[in-house]
Amino acid sequence: MKNRILLVEDDSTLLMIVSETLQRDGFEVLTAGDGEDGLRKFTRHGADLIIADVMMPRMDGFEMGRRIRQLDRNVPLLFLTAKSEIDDIVEGFELGGNDY
């Protein structure tokens, strides 16, 4: 059984590049273009790892992360984002992110 990664990113080009790279490395990849879709896919299918952008439409990555942490405190959650202000990094870790 392949490890399942949920990749949540609103930039379709970046989503495709990262997804294809992970698939070539043997992972099963679920993709979502915003936090609402990411939360829905996590709830329905689960994941062994979540990689999420922060700045997305409809629901940002931080809010999605908060909601996922209410469902599962153990799934690794990585934020892949251009937001690099100290306050953003602290918020990402405080809500349960494993890396930023």
HELIX and SHEET records of a PDB file:
HELIX    1   1 SER A   12  ARG A   24  1                                  13    
HELIX    2   2 GLY A   35  HIS A   45  1                                  11    
HELIX    3   3 GLY A   61  LEU A   71  1                                  11    
HELIX    4   4 ILE A   86  GLU A   94  1                                   9    
SHEET    1   A 4 GLU A  28  ALA A  32  0                                        
SHEET    2   A 4 ARG A   4  VAL A   8  1                                        
SHEET    3   A 4 LEU A  49  ALA A  52  1                                        
SHEET    4   A 4 LEU A  77  PHE A  79  1                                        
END                                                                             
